[in-house]
Amino acid sequence: YPLCALPPTTEEETHCTFGPNYGGPSYTYICFLGGGKGPDGGAHGPWDDPEYGFFIPLKYVTETLGWATINRAGLSLMFHINTGCMADDHTIRAFWAGEKRLMYPENLPCNTPGTGCAMKDPNCGCSLPLPGGVEDTCENCAPNGGDGR
């Protein structure tokens, strides 16, 4: 790497500065969105199982998808684009490597094209599920495509 384009190396640099479905083309590094086990030891966000998410810039998608699919070591992996419609991105537009896992799209906060959650809270500061289900959007969802700053 040229000196002016060094990859992130510290925990602060490797963790995304934004929340789910928010990163865009101006953010050029792979970063960790967070995840883990939910309060019952398993479920987290819309999932019945523990989960971990990463933002992958478009220029790394093909390489990352290929490597992760081959090296998944029995894990179930789900890849999706970020259109702003989280429910559809995580269901009908998702690609799975391994067993497709049960999830609850009604527990996804941003369902308006071009939006995402700028804050790191996976619920985007809203109580989920939203009253209108997958047709509803949390009031804290913001236009995405930014660099998270």
TAFEN-V819035 format. One record per residue. N is the residue number from 1. RES is the residue in one small letter. PSI is psi in radians with two decimals (* if undefined). Layout:
# TAFEN-V819035
n | res | psi
N | RES | PSI
N | RES | PSI
This chain:
# TAFEN-V819035
n | res | psi
1 | y | 2.42
2 | p | 2.67
3 | l | -0.65
4 | c | -0.09
5 | a | 0.62
6 | l | 2.45
7 | p | 2.76
8 | p | 2.53
9 | t | -0.40
10 | t | 2.85
11 | e | -0.71
12 | e | -0.65
13 | e | -0.45
14 | t | -0.30
15 | h | 2.33
16 | c | 2.52
17 | t | 0.14
18 | f | 3.03
19 | g | -2.93
20 | p | 2.39
21 | n | 0.40
22 | y | -0.57
23 | g | 2.58
24 | g | -2.94
25 | p | -0.35
26 | s | -0.18
27 | y | 2.00
28 | t | 0.07
29 | y | 2.63
30 | i | 2.36
31 | c | 2.77
32 | f | 2.14
33 | l | -0.29
34 | g | -2.97
35 | g | -2.85
36 | g | -2.74
37 | k | 2.54
38 | g | -3.08
39 | p | -0.42
40 | d | 0.14
41 | g | -0.10
42 | g | -1.18
43 | a | 2.51
44 | h | 2.16
45 | g | -2.25
46 | p | 0.12
47 | w | 2.61
48 | d | -0.31
49 | d | 2.83
50 | p | 2.58
51 | e | 2.72
52 | y | 2.40
53 | g | 2.63
54 | f | 2.55
55 | f | 2.22
56 | i | 1.99
57 | p | 2.59
58 | l | -0.68
59 | k | -0.26
60 | y | -0.02
61 | v | -0.88
62 | t | -0.83
63 | e | -0.77
64 | t | -0.79
65 | l | -0.80
66 | g | -0.85
67 | w | -0.83
68 | a | -0.66
69 | t | -0.73
70 | i | -0.65
71 | n | 0.45
72 | r | -0.21
73 | a | 0.78
74 | g | -0.12
75 | l | 2.65
76 | s | 2.21
77 | l | 2.40
78 | m | 2.28
79 | f | 2.48
80 | h | 2.74
81 | i | 2.95
82 | n | 1.56
83 | t | -0.28
84 | g | -0.35
85 | c | 1.42
86 | m | -0.73
87 | a | -0.85
88 | d | -0.61
89 | d | -0.61
90 | h | -0.08
91 | t | -1.46
92 | i | -0.40
93 | r | 0.13
94 | a | 2.60
95 | f | 2.27
96 | w | 2.45
97 | a | 2.03
98 | g | -2.88
99 | e | 2.25
100 | k | 2.25
101 | r | 2.68
102 | l | 2.33
103 | m | 2.89
104 | y | 1.62
105 | p | -0.37
106 | e | -0.20
107 | n | 0.41
108 | l | 2.25
109 | p | -0.51
110 | c | 1.99
111 | n | 0.69
112 | t | 2.26
113 | p | 2.38
114 | g | 0.27
115 | t | 2.89
116 | g | -3.07
117 | c | 1.89
118 | a | -0.49
119 | m | 2.78
120 | k | -0.21
121 | d | 2.08
122 | p | -0.37
123 | n | -0.03
124 | c | 0.53
125 | g | 0.21
126 | c | 2.74
127 | s | 2.17
128 | l | 2.63
129 | p | 2.68
130 | l | 2.67
131 | p | -0.62
132 | g | 0.20
133 | g | -2.47
134 | v | -0.17
135 | e | -0.09
136 | d | 2.75
137 | t | 2.38
138 | c | 2.47
139 | e | -0.25
140 | n | -0.04
141 | c | 2.41
142 | a | 2.78
143 | p | 2.28
144 | n | -3.00
145 | g | 0.04
146 | g | -3.09
147 | d | 0.15
148 | g | 0.09
149 | r | *
